[in-house]
Amino acid sequence: MESQSALTAKPAPDSTAGGETPRQKTTKNRKGKGKAPPRPPVKGQSRAKAKQRATRLAARAKEQAAQKETKPAAKPAPKSPPKPTPKQALKPDSKAPHKDPIYAPARQARAKKRHWLLLWSFLLCVLIPAGLSGVYLWERAVDQYKSSLGFTVRREEAPSAVDILGGLTNLSSASSSDSDILFEFIQSQELVEKVHARMDLQSVYSRYYDQDPLFSLAPDSAIEDLLAYWQRMVQISYAPGTGLIELKVLAFTPEEARAIAQMIFEESSKMINTLSAIAREDAMRYAREELDQAVEQLKVARQSLTAFRSRTQIVDPSADIQLQMGLLTTLQQQLGSELINYDLLVTNTQANDPRLQQTEQRISALRARIRQEREKFGGGGVAADGDNYATLVAEFERLSVDREFAEQKYAGALQNYDAAQAEAQRQSRYLAAYLNPTLAQSAEYPRRVLIFGLVCLFLLISWATLALIYYSLRDRR
């Protein structure tokens, strides 16, 4: 050992001087015959002994290689090469033959406790519930029969002869659709109560409760429970674009399913007729109110005109004015004749002639009368009841216009009312069935295969989720 350490301490010869580096010597020794090949394992030995033997042989081969590297180093090198880093020392030579590393043999897999727990959880969480659900569906679930029904709401839009009814028609069309109202009515508690009053739904749907509690109604259920069960047994589909409504009514006998579907159709038809009656009554009510207002307005106008005639004692101010104008014309003619006579007397008689005085008196009287008659048409005179003709004519014209307007309005309102009454005699909305209630011959519900598949799927998903959660928590420890 001392000689080996002494030889190791001497500097190695330089590669330029004909010497060899330790790495080249190691590569040469690996290529030479000094390397001891590993022996094959003896028959009968175990794998562990073979592994130990291979390890000992490899260590012995490394020691022999190290001894051969230190012996030929005789001449010192001028410079000692830098010591290789651990990575360079561990890096194998590219010229050396590559050999596969020897790994320890894998142990034989054995079932552990967690594997058995996972298997038992799959049995308890998936297989047993799925089996119980299958037994219930095929052994205890009662057959259900389907009755199909399809209908739509038809509306007759008759052209209206009056504007008010046309406005009402547009208002009705702009409101919510009758099919939407009917869709909500079929799922409402009101319809359930009406059908329940005609046919005891609680006894029909709770008949097989002892045998099939999952698909049956409890005997002592309230109206809210009956409504929830009704929405399960009456499946409704509605297309808003076309307005078609299709129903699938389920019951435990085909006759009961068809009877319930027929009752639904009858009650829906009554509801639509009620809506039509309300719309017609609204239209008639508006027309009737307008007619009453027109009648009242016409009465007031005629009463005002009658009161004016009673107060002024003038039936028609226009005719009275014509009479006054005729009287004024006559007075003016007489005044003109008297003026002519007066001029003749002045030229032919003396100044103290009594005929001149009489003529002058007649002229003065005619002029005073003409002035009074003219004042009746102006603001200073009084014609009747302290008013002049201008005021009387203005009041009479106002009352005449009010009466004419009231008469026209009454005529239009009466026409509207007659048209609304004629429209009320027609049914503008009605329920048209394009598919009458059918009578089933075989049971289609409950859909056992679909329900069983969904139960198995959800059980498997739930079990797999819980198992993944368990293993994720276990790996975190």
C-alpha positions, 0 to 999 in steps of 0.5 A: 500500500505504501508503494502504491501511495508513493507511486500515486504521488509522483507526477504523471508524464505529459502526453506530448512527451510520449506518456499516457494520461490516467484516463487513456490508461483506463480506456486501454485497460478496459480494452485489454484482457486484464478485465475479468468478465462477470460470471454467469449465475450458478444454477440453484442460486437465488436472485439475491445471491446472484445480485450480490455476486455480480456486485462483488465481481464489479468491485473487484474489477474496479480495484484491478483496473486502479492497480494497473493504472498506477504501475506504469507511471515512471517518468514525472510529467512537467505539469500535473494535469488538472484534476477532473471534476466529479462530473468528468470523473463520472462521465463514461468514455465514449469509446468504451462499450455500453452495457445496460445497468443491472437493476434489482428485480421487481417484487411481486404485486400483492393486494393491500388493505386499501385495494380491498376497501376500494372494491368493497366501496364499489360494491356498496356504492354502485353494484348494490344500489343499482341492483336494488333500483333494477329490482324495484323498476322491474318488480314493483313499479306499476305500468303507466299508460299515455294519452296524447292530445294536441290543440291550438287556439284559433282566432277569427279577425273580422274587419270592424266597421268602426274605428273604436273596435279596430283600436280594440282589436289591435290592443288585443293582438298586442297583448300576450298570446292566448296560447301562452295563457293556456300553457300556464293554465294547464299547469296551474292549481285552478285546472287541477282543482277543476279536474279533481272536482270532476274526477277524484285524482287523489284516489286515481293516482294513489291506488298503488301507493303501497306497491309503488310509492315512488311513482304514486301519490300519497293518499293523504297529500295536500293540493300542493303535492297533487299539483307537483304530481300533476306536473309529473304526470301531465307533460306539456310541450309548446311551440311559441312560433306556431302556437301548437300545444301537445299534451301527454297524460299518464295514468295507471289505466288507458281509460283514466288517461284518456278521460283526464285528457278529455277533461283538460281539453274541455276546461281549456276550451271553457277558459278560452271562451271566457277570455272571448266573452271578457273581450266582447264584454269589454268592447260592448262596455266601451261602446255602451259607455260612449253611447250613454255619454252621447245621449247625455250630451244631446239631452243637455244641448236640446234642453239648453236650446229649449231654455233659450227659446222659453227665455227669449220668446224667440223660436228662431232669431234668424226669422225674427231678424228678418221680420225686424229688417222688413219692419225697418225697411217699411219705416224707411219707405214711409219716412221717405214719403213724408219727406217728399210731402214735406218738401211739397208743402213747403213750396206750396203753402205758407209757413204757418200751415198746420199741415207742415207741423203734422208732416214734421211730427210724422217725420220725427216719429218715423226717425225715432222709430227707425233709430230704435229698431236699428239700436236693437241690432247694435249694442245699445238697444234691447231686443228681448229679455234685456239682450240685443239681437247680436247677443241673442244670435251668438248664443243661439248659434252656439246652442245650435252648434252644440246640438248638431255636434251632439246629434252627430256624436250620438249617431256615431256612438249608436252605430258603434254600439250596434256593430259591437253588439253584432260582433259579440254574437260571434265567437272570436276565439275557440280551441281547435284540436288537431289530435283528439285524446288517444287510447293506449294499448301498451304501457310506455312508462315508466321508462325502466331501461333509461332510468336504470341506465341513468342511476348506474351512470350517476352512481359510477360517477359519484363513486369514482369522484369519491375515490379520486378525492380519497387518493388525492388526500392520501398522496398529500400525506 
